[in-house]
Amino acid sequence: MKFLVNPSKFNKFADNVFLPVLILSIILFSIGLIFSFYLSPDDYQQGSTVRIMYVHVPSAWLALLTYAIMTVYSIVGLAFRIPFGFIINTAVAPIGAVFTLICIVSGSLWGKPMWGTWWVWDARLTSVAILFIIYLVIIFMNLSFENRIVREKVVAIFVLVGSINLPIVKFSVDWWNTLHQPATISKLSKPSIDPSMMIPLIVMTFAFIMVGLAIAILRIKSEIISRKSNLN
Amino acid sequence: MSLRFQRLLLILLTLVIILSAVLLILYNTRENVSYFYTPSEINKPDIVKNETIRIGGFVENNSFNKISSSSFKFKITDEKASILVIFNGILPDLFREGQGAVIEGAFVDNDIFNATNVFAKHDENYMPASIKEDLKDTGYWNKKYK
């Protein structure tokens, strides 16, 4: 498991898995999209618009997952002085930001026909908007310091402070009245979604994970190289 | 205890403290964070007329009336209290009796809520349309799925 914290071990690991991950993401996306568009049924209430879920929900999960990974690496980086933690922060923040943006845009497109509005300031939507802003701040902070050592510490601390938002995003629909519906899939209870709709959702989630992983590998590798050559 | 574990402890402790501070703030402002009031949360004597608020609940069964082609009358209920709503405009596709809805508007007097915006709320259940027919045929259709 050393490749999770050691740059040269990570490079070796990345070279081995990159191609399989890429191929797997193409396969999963092909299967997932065919399922989402053709093989999954219309919802009893929402009709065809339910298909937006197969993009909206995976991107929302990945937006949160990416931030959770950054949080763990920030703690590791700060507490154990492992520079690889800071490399992750720089490399994956834009990926999380894009997932959040996909989530917000697809959610708006879903909200208009179903709720009758593109956007409302309820707790769930607002906390996701804040998550997007936090991602943007991290990206800009990564671009803005002269001294790299100072920068990575400040960014890591900011990531930790921003991680407070994660449980708020997750539980906003349970804690407050929101226009957004509560979670369909939770560990504690049987999911209230039919298996024929669950399959494309799961496949699409893994497709998103693989694409995110492939981009992350490329970005982390280039970040390692640029640090070696002292470019920033 | 080594230095690195002291740092780890310090970081985790700081996170817990910040998290509890934020949660305390949110807990004590929950009335403002919530997107709407339910009908039973609205205290009739405290109603401020013409102040914009949102109410949410289910559209009461057999309460929907068309006044004209773009003007509607219905009741919003949470099974404890219900509020009469009048609305001029276009209703969202999902809007129907028994369905969740959030209504933005103001009380014009103690019993009538004048809506400016109507949002449909859908629940977390997803089910193929064909299954609904099957369930209805066999009589297993659960009213709460509505």
Interface residues (C-beta under 8 A of the other chain):
Chain A: P41 D42 D43 Y44 Q45 Q46 G47 V50 M53 I75 L78 A79 F80 R81 P113 M114 W115 G116 T117 V120 W121 D122 A123 L160 V161 S163 I164 P167 I168 W175 W176 N177 T178 L179 Q181 P182 A183 T184 S192 I193 D194 S196 M197
Chain B: R4 F5 R7 L8 I11 L12 T14 L15 I18 L19 V22 L26 R30 V33 S34 Y35 F36 Y37 T38 G56 I90 L91 P92 D93 L94 F95 V102 N117 V118 F119 A120 K121 H122 D123 E124 N125 Y126 M127 P128 A129 S130 I131 K132 Y145
